[in-house]
């Protein structure tokens, strides 16, 4: 048999090797692109500063817990509020105390649950990378357990535990309070659309969080969410008008934003076109299109604009999506207002660079704005959108992320006061936080009135309220660390939900999830 020429065999081998090499290169490129644009990405490198801040921030939920505590890791906290709800024969012992007092306000507590759910849904992988996902879900469930019990029938929702006038006349630990815990509710005779709708949003968002890990609980949450939305929509009326006693504390400026917000979350949870039609049909009336505003416990419009713009990024060709154009355009306007070098940048900033909108609880707006900015940035990255057009200039997703980082860094100590406003983080943070439990020694035997000596004490708090985000600086970037300075030095649970969302988005370099 005549042997085949070796030169042709070598040539064949070389050609096959070349083809294999090209195939490998293409496979690597495809894999990289696939990994950078899909929801099952592993998070990128961890930023140790943000990771440490996130671990600290998560602790404030534990500090604020009411009820019979489980696996309690806060040495100065114990069981409290065990009989809450008893006058209506329901169990409202769980939930979160609102701020430095012992009130349970359903409106901001539900917002806390909605934002914490959103944070878990988008950045659960990042939380898991620093072993905080289970902690976040536990804190969420402690809150939604309360919300479920607060909704004993389709058209009844208990929205407040405690009387703020009576509560604020006492300075005591929650574990030792003995005053009557009155209940406030909404129903068909006394409607409160914004509270019912916000609670519906919280239930719907949380149902997505627990959909895989606890299908039965998720189904229960979704059932309540649907009932509450129907209750809110069919019995329209502001709780601030119908229950004027709430006005000095959490006064609502309207309920249209909560209806849109709740419908948006219910669409994400169910993909029922009825809810998409609702936001499309009611956008002109309630959406305030073309007018950027600030995301907060009272104003859900910016969050709604961002959440619905998500659909335009990830669900191309969605039936009914034409009705979302106003939301998307307003979301872009919100983002353009945040980037400092944008032609439409807001002037509402301190000289130190912090977004500054309100004297009371000043940090709420910069933290919420930064959280929305990272979300929108990651939506752009995940969907391959490279530019955001602001008037005649274009900006990149990295510009939004840079803005978000600047607000987070200011909060954590990069400010003229060199003060970390996240208690427990850094070398300098508030020591006189306006918080009853933190200010009174755990072994002190004080009642309602004699506890005020701890409010007036000139000594730092004996207990550190780790993770508390205080109100923040004045417009001139100054801060007075005094216990009776509740304007600047009182923390809140809804602030904590926002800061957990922001820090989770920054803790690693990764695109946002699109799975839910």
C-alpha positions in Angstrom: 0.0 0.0 0.0 1.3 3.4 -1.0 1.6 5.8 2.0 -0.2 9.2 1.7 2.1 12.2 1.5 2.9 13.5 5.0 2.7 17.1 3.8 -1.0 16.8 3.0 -1.7 15.1 6.4 0.1 17.9 8.2 -1.8 20.5 6.3 -5.1 18.8 7.2 -4.1 18.6 10.9 -3.1 22.3 10.8 -6.5 23.3 9.2 -8.5 21.2 11.8 -6.5 22.7 14.6 -7.2 26.2 13.3 -10.9 25.5 13.1 -10.9 24.1 16.7 -9.0 27.2 17.9 -11.5 29.6 16.3 -14.4 27.5 17.8 -12.8 27.8 21.3 -12.3 31.6 21.0 -15.9 32.0 19.8 -17.1 29.8 22.7 -15.2 31.9 25.2 -16.6 35.2 23.8 -20.1 33.8 23.8 -19.8 32.5 27.3 -18.5 35.9 28.5 -21.3 37.8 26.9 -23.8 35.3 28.1 -22.6 35.5 31.7 -22.5 39.3 31.7 -26.1 39.6 30.6 -28.0 36.9 32.4 -29.5 36.7 35.8 -27.6 33.6 37.0 -24.3 35.5 37.0 -22.0 35.1 39.9 -21.3 38.5 41.5 -18.0 40.2 40.6 -15.3 41.2 43.1 -16.5 42.2 46.5 -16.0 45.8 47.7 -14.9 45.2 51.4 -16.0 48.7 52.6 -19.6 48.4 51.2 -19.8 44.7 52.3 -18.9 45.7 55.9 -21.4 48.6 55.8 -24.1 46.2 54.5 -23.4 43.7 57.4 -23.8 46.6 59.8 -26.9 48.1 58.2 -28.7 44.7 58.3 -28.5 44.6 62.1 -30.9 47.5 62.6 -33.9 45.3 61.5 -33.1 43.1 64.5 -32.9 46.0 66.8 -36.4 47.2 65.7 -38.1 43.8 66.0 -41.2 43.5 68.2 -42.6 40.2 69.5 -41.1 37.1 70.9 -37.6 37.2 69.4 -36.0 34.2 67.7 -32.3 33.7 67.6 -31.8 37.1 69.1 -28.3 38.4 68.7 -28.9 41.9 70.1 -27.8 41.7 73.8 -29.9 44.7 74.9 -33.1 43.7 73.2 -35.7 41.2 74.4 -39.3 40.2 73.9 -41.8 43.1 73.6 -45.3 44.0 72.3 -46.4 40.4 73.0 -50.1 41.5 73.5 -50.2 43.9 70.5 -53.5 43.3 68.6 -55.2 41.5 71.5 -58.0 44.1 71.7 -59.1 42.9 68.3 -58.3 39.2 69.0 -55.5 39.2 66.4 -51.7 38.7 66.8 -49.8 41.9 65.9 -46.9 41.1 68.1 -44.4 40.9 65.2 -43.4 43.7 62.9 -40.9 46.5 63.3 -40.9 49.6 65.5 -40.9 52.6 63.3 -38.0 54.7 64.6 -36.7 55.7 68.0 -40.1 55.2 69.5 -42.3 52.1 70.0 -44.9 52.8 67.3 -45.9 50.5 64.5 -47.0 52.6 61.6 -48.3 50.3 58.9 -47.8 52.8 56.0 -43.9 53.2 56.3 -43.6 49.6 57.5 -45.2 48.3 54.3 -42.9 50.5 52.3 -40.0 49.0 54.2 -41.1 45.5 53.1 -41.6 46.6 49.5 -38.2 48.1 49.2 -36.5 45.2 51.0 -38.2 42.8 48.7 -37.1 44.7 45.6 -33.5 44.7 47.0 -33.6 41.0 47.5 -35.1 40.3 44.1 -32.5 42.4 42.3 -29.4 41.9 44.4 -30.0 38.6 46.3 -26.9 37.2 44.7 -24.8 40.0 46.0 -26.3 39.6 49.5 -25.6 35.9 49.3 -21.9 36.6 48.4 -21.4 38.2 51.8 -23.7 35.7 53.6 -26.6 38.1 54.2 -29.4 36.8 52.0 -31.0 34.7 54.7 -30.8 37.5 57.2 -32.6 39.8 54.7 -35.3 37.3 54.0 -35.8 36.6 57.7 -36.2 40.4 58.4 -38.7 40.6 55.5 -40.7 37.6 56.7 -40.9 39.1 60.3 -42.5 42.2 58.7 -44.8 40.4 56.3 -46.0 38.0 59.0 -47.3 41.2 60.8 -48.9 42.5 57.6 -50.7 39.2 57.0 -52.1 39.2 60.5 -53.0 42.9 60.1 -55.3 42.0 57.2 -57.9 39.6 58.9 -60.6 40.0 56.2 -60.6 41.4 52.6 -61.8 44.9 53.4 -60.2 45.4 56.8 -56.5 46.4 57.5 -55.0 47.4 60.8 -52.6 50.2 60.0 -51.3 51.3 63.4 -50.4 49.8 66.8 -50.1 52.3 69.6 -51.1 55.9 70.2 -48.2 58.2 69.1 -49.3 61.0 71.5 -49.2 58.6 74.5 -46.1 56.8 73.2 -44.1 60.0 72.8 -44.9 61.0 76.4 -42.8 58.1 77.6 -39.1 57.4 77.3 -38.7 53.7 78.1 -37.5 50.4 76.7 -40.0 48.4 74.6 -39.5 45.4 76.9 -40.9 47.3 79.9 -43.7 49.4 78.4 -47.0 48.9 80.1 -49.3 51.5 78.4 -52.4 50.4 76.4 -51.6 49.6 72.8 -54.6 51.0 70.9 -55.3 49.9 67.3 -56.2 51.9 64.2 -57.8 50.3 61.2 -59.2 51.1 57.7 -62.3 49.5 56.2 -65.0 50.3 53.7 -66.5 53.0 56.0 -63.1 54.5 56.8 -61.0 53.9 53.6 -57.3 54.4 53.4 -56.3 53.8 49.8 -52.6 54.6 50.1 -52.0 52.3 53.0 -54.0 49.4 51.5 -52.2 49.8 48.2 -48.7 50.1 49.7 -49.4 46.9 51.7 -50.6 45.2 48.5 -47.3 46.2 46.9 -45.3 44.8 49.8 -47.2 41.5 49.7 -46.9 41.2 45.9 -43.2 41.9 45.9 -42.5 39.6 48.9 -44.5 36.8 47.2 -41.8 36.8 44.5 -39.0 36.6 47.1 -40.5 33.5 48.6 -41.9 31.9 45.4 -39.2 29.2 45.2 -38.2 28.8 48.8 -41.7 28.7 50.3 -44.4 28.4 47.7 -47.3 28.1 50.2 -46.3 31.3 52.0 -45.8 33.1 48.6 -49.3 32.1 47.6 -50.7 33.4 50.9 -48.9 36.7 50.3 -50.2 37.0 46.8 -53.8 36.3 47.9 -53.6 39.1 50.4 -52.0 41.4 47.8 -54.9 40.9 45.3 -57.5 41.5 48.0 -55.8 44.6 49.3 -55.5 46.1 45.8 -59.2 45.6 45.1 -60.0 47.1 48.6 -57.8 50.1 47.8 -59.1 50.7 44.3 -62.8 50.0 45.0 -62.9 52.2 48.2 -60.9 55.2 47.2 -60.1 57.7 49.9 -57.0 59.1 51.7 -56.3 57.7 55.1 -54.9 61.1 56.1 -58.3 62.7 55.4 -60.3 60.0 57.0 -58.1 59.6 60.0 -56.7 63.1 60.6 -54.8 61.9 63.8 -52.1 60.4 61.5 -51.3 63.8 59.8 -48.6 64.9 62.3 -46.7 61.7 61.7 -47.1 60.1 58.3 -49.3 62.4 56.4 -50.0 61.3 52.8 -50.0 63.7 49.9 -52.2 61.4 47.8 -53.0 57.8 46.9 -52.6 57.7 43.1 -48.9 56.8 43.3 -49.6 53.9 45.6 -52.2 52.5 43.3 -49.8 52.6 40.3 -47.0 51.1 42.5 -49.2 48.3 43.7 -50.5 47.5 40.3 -46.9 47.4 39.0 -45.8 44.9 41.6 -48.9 42.8 41.1 -48.1 42.6 37.3 -44.6 41.5 38.1 -45.9 38.9 40.5 -48.7 37.5 38.3 -48.2 38.7 34.7 -51.9 39.3 34.7 -52.5 41.9 32.0 -55.3 43.5 34.1 -52.6 45.1 36.2 -50.6 46.3 33.2 -53.8 47.8 31.8 -54.4 49.6 35.0 -51.0 51.4 35.0 -51.5 52.2 31.3 -55.0 53.6 31.7 -54.3 55.5 34.9 -50.9 56.9 34.0 -52.1 60.2 32.7 -54.1 60.8 35.9 -51.7 59.6 38.5 -48.2 59.2 36.8 -47.2 62.9 36.8 -45.4 62.2 33.5 -42.5 64.6 32.6 -42.1 65.8 36.2 -39.3 64.1 38.1 -39.8 63.8 41.8 -38.2 62.1 44.9 -38.7 58.5 45.9 -39.8 58.2 49.6 -42.3 56.5 51.9 -44.9 59.0 50.7 -44.1 59.3 47.0 -43.8 56.0 45.1 -43.8 57.6 41.6 -40.1 57.5 40.9 -39.9 53.9 42.0 -42.9 53.1 39.8 -41.3 54.8 36.8 -38.1 52.8 37.3 -40.0 49.5 38.0 -42.2 49.8 34.9 -39.3 51.0 32.7 -37.8 47.6 33.6 -40.4 46.0 31.5 -39.4 48.1 28.5 -35.8 46.9 29.0 -36.4 43.2 29.5 -39.8 42.4 27.9 -39.5 43.6 24.3 -42.7 43.4 22.4 -44.8 43.1 25.5 -48.5 43.5 24.7 -49.7 46.7 26.2 -46.2 48.1 26.6 -47.0 51.2 24.6 -48.8 52.5 27.6 -45.5 52.4 29.5 -43.8 55.1 27.4 -44.6 57.9 29.8 -43.2 55.9 32.7 -40.0 55.2 30.8 -39.5 58.8 29.7 -40.1 60.1 33.2 -37.6 57.5 34.6 -35.0 58.9 32.2 -35.8 62.4 33.4 -35.3 61.3 37.0 -31.9 59.7 36.1 -30.8 62.8 34.2 -31.6 65.0 37.2 -29.3 63.0 39.4 -26.1 63.0 37.3 -24.2 66.1 38.4 -22.9 67.0 35.0 -26.2 66.6 33.2 -27.8 69.7 31.6 -30.9 69.0 33.7 -29.1 68.1 37.0 -31.0 69.1 40.1 -29.5 72.0 42.1 -30.8 70.4 45.3 -27.4 69.4 46.7 -25.1 70.4 49.5 -21.7 71.8 48.8 -20.4 68.4 49.9 -22.3 66.8 47.0 -25.2 65.2 48.8 -28.7 65.3 47.3 -30.6 67.4 49.8 -34.4 67.9 49.7 -35.7 68.0 53.3 -34.5 69.2 56.6 -36.1 66.3 58.4 -34.6 62.9 57.6 -32.4 64.5 55.0 -30.7 61.2 54.0 -33.8 59.5 52.8 -33.8 61.2 49.4 -30.1 60.8 48.5 -30.1 57.2 49.5 -33.4 56.4 47.7 -32.2 58.3 44.6 -28.9 56.4 44.6 -30.6 53.1 44.9 -32.8 53.9 41.9 -29.7 55.0 40.0 -27.9 51.7 40.5 -31.0 49.8 39.4 -31.4 51.8 36.2 -27.7 51.6 35.5 -27.9 47.8 35.9 -31.0 47.6 33.7 -29.1 49.5 31.0 -26.0 47.2 31.3 -28.1 44.0 31.4 -30.1 44.9 28.3 -27.1 46.2 26.4 -28.2 49.9 26.4 -25.0 52.0 26.3 -26.2 55.5 26.6 -28.7 57.7 28.4 -29.7 60.9 26.6 -30.1 64.0 28.7 -31.0 67.0 26.5 -28.1 67.3 24.1 -25.6 65.1 26.1 -25.2 61.4 26.5 -24.2 59.5 29.7 -23.2 56.0 30.4 -24.5 53.5 33.0 -21.2 54.1 34.8 -22.2 57.7 35.3 -25.2 56.7 37.3 -23.2 54.2 39.3 -20.6 56.9 40.0 -23.4 59.2 41.3 -24.8 56.4 43.5 -21.3 55.7 44.9 -20.9 59.4 45.8 -24.0 59.4 47.9 -23.1 56.1 49.6 -19.6 57.4 50.3 -20.9 60.7 51.7 -23.2 58.7 54.0 -20.3 56.5 55.2 -18.0 59.4 56.1 -16.7 61.1 53.0 -18.3 64.5 53.9 -17.2 67.8 55.5 -18.0 66.5 59.0 -16.0 63.3 58.4 -19.0 61.6 60.1 -20.4 58.2 59.2 -24.2 58.5 59.4 -24.5 54.7 59.5 -24.2 54.0 63.2 -21.4 51.5 63.9 -19.5 52.0 60.7 -16.2 53.8 60.6 -14.3 55.6 63.3 -16.7 58.4 63.9 -20.5 58.0 64.0 -23.4 59.4 66.1 -23.2 58.4 69.7 -26.3 60.2 71.0 -28.9 58.6 68.6 -32.5 59.5 69.3 -33.6 55.9 70.2 -35.2 54.9 73.4 -33.9 51.3 73.6 -30.3 52.4 72.7 -30.3 55.2 75.2 -31.4 53.2 78.3 -29.2 50.5 79.9 -30.6 47.1 79.5 -30.7 46.5 83.3 -32.3 49.9 84.2 -35.6 49.7 86.0 -37.3 52.7 84.5 -41.0 53.5 83.8 -42.7 55.8 81.4 -41.7 59.2 83.0 -38.5 58.6 84.9 -36.8 57.2 81.8 -36.5 60.8 80.5 -33.3 61.1 82.5 -31.7 59.0 79.8 -33.0 61.2 77.1 -31.4 64.2 78.9 -28.2 62.3 79.9 -25.0 63.9 78.6 -23.4 60.4 78.3 -23.3 58.6 75.0 -25.9 55.8 74.5 -25.0 52.7 76.5 -26.2 50.5 73.6 -25.0 51.0 70.1 -27.8 50.9 67.6 -25.7 49.2 64.9 -27.0 49.8 61.4 -29.2 52.8 62.2 -29.1 55.4 59.5 -29.8 58.7 61.2 -31.6 61.6 59.6 -28.4 63.3 58.4 -26.9 66.8 57.8 -28.3 70.2 57.3 -28.0 71.9 53.9 -24.7 73.4 55.0 -23.3 69.9 55.6 -23.3 70.3 59.4 -24.6 67.8 62.0 -25.4 68.1 65.7 -25.0 64.8 67.5 -27.6 65.3 70.3 -30.2 62.9 71.6 -32.9 65.5 71.6 -32.2 66.4 68.0 -34.7 64.1 66.4 -34.7 66.0 63.2 -31.1 64.9 62.4 -30.4 62.0 64.8 -33.4 59.7 64.7 -33.2 56.6 62.6 -36.1 54.8 60.9 -36.7 51.3 59.5 -37.7 52.5 56.0 -34.3 54.3 55.8 -32.7 51.0 56.6 -34.5 49.2 53.8 -33.3 51.9 51.3 -29.7 51.8 52.5 -29.6 47.9 52.4 -30.8 48.1 48.8 -28.1 50.7 47.9 -25.3 48.9 49.6 -26.3 45.6 48.1 -26.2 47.1 44.7 -22.7 48.4 45.3 -21.2 45.5 47.2 -20.1 43.7 44.1 -19.6 44.5 40.4 -22.5 42.7 38.7 -25.5 43.4 36.4 -29.0 43.4 37.8 -31.2 40.3 37.8 -33.9 40.0 35.2 -35.3 36.6 36.3 -38.3 37.8 38.4 
